[in-house]
Amino acid sequence: MVKGREQSGAILVLVLSINTINKLPLVATLVVGTKSENIQRDFPTNVRVSSDESGLPLETVFLCFQIRSLDGSRFSEQPVGKLSDDKMKEIETAVRYCLGL
């Protein structure tokens, strides 16, 4: 059950955990994404990604303060998008900021 400002329903996610872990019968670690129209301002905790950059059908804002672990059975076989190494570094920076690392 979700409460307050938690994301709910079918959501976009970006998997952070490495493939070695993702292939095991463990959970994958990820950050939650939302439609950019839901986030009007940019914050150091978020990373805005255009549809051209991700291959997703819409501009997405990844909420790097919403880190979750989910069972691999929740994911489709193939990713629906992919980020460049530079954009992944932006995500990593925002996650580190959120965690104080």
N, C-alpha and C positions, 0 to 999 in steps of 0.2 A: 504494500500500500504506500502511495506517495503522499507527501504532506507539503504544504506551503509552496515554495518556489521550486521544488524538485520537478524535473522533467518526467512526463508520463506518456503512456501510449507508445506507438511505434516511433522510434527516434533514430536519427542518424548518429552513428558513433565512429570514432577514430580509434583503432586498436593501437595501443602503445607497447604492449608486451611483445617480446621477441618471438619469432616463428618457432624456435625450439620449444618454448613454453606453450605456445598456442597449439602445437601438434600433440601435446600430451593431454591426458584426460584431466586437465586442470581448468581453471577459469582464465579468461583473457582480461587484461587490464586495459581500460579505455577511457576516453573523455567523450562527453556528450556534445552533440551539435544541435543547432536549432536554425530555423529560417532566419536570414539576416534581418528581415522586416520586424522580427520580434526584439531585436537589439538595436536601438537607435544610436547609442554612443559606443565608442571604442574604449576599452579598459585594458590594463596590462594583464588581466586574467583571461582575456578572450583573444582569439585569433580569427579574423575574418578571411574567408577564402572564396574567391570568385568561382563560378561554375567552370570557367575556362581552365582555372588552375587545378580543379579537382576531378573534373569529369562528371560531377553530380549535376542534376538538372536545375539546381538553383544555388544562389549564393548562400553560404553557410557560415555561421559563427560557431566555432568550437569553444565551449565553456570549460576552460582548463581547470577551474576550481571544482568541477563536477566529475570527479574521478570515480569510476565504478569497476567492479569485477563481475563479469557475467559468464555463465556456462557457454561453451562453444556451440552447443546445440541451438542457441538463439540466432546464430548468424547464417547467412546464405553461403553456399559453397564458394562463390566467387565474390570478391570485393566489387562494389558498385562504383568506386572511384579510387584515385591514387593521388598522393601529394608528392611534390618535388622534395628533394633533400633540404633545400633552403626553407621551404614552408614547414617541414617537419622540425627543423631547428627552431623556428619561431614557436611552434607548439611546445617543444621541449623547454625553451626559455620560460614560457608562460607557466608551464606545470611546475618548474623549479621555483618560480616566483611564488606560486600559490602554496607550495610546501615549505618555503623558507630554506631551500637548499642552495 
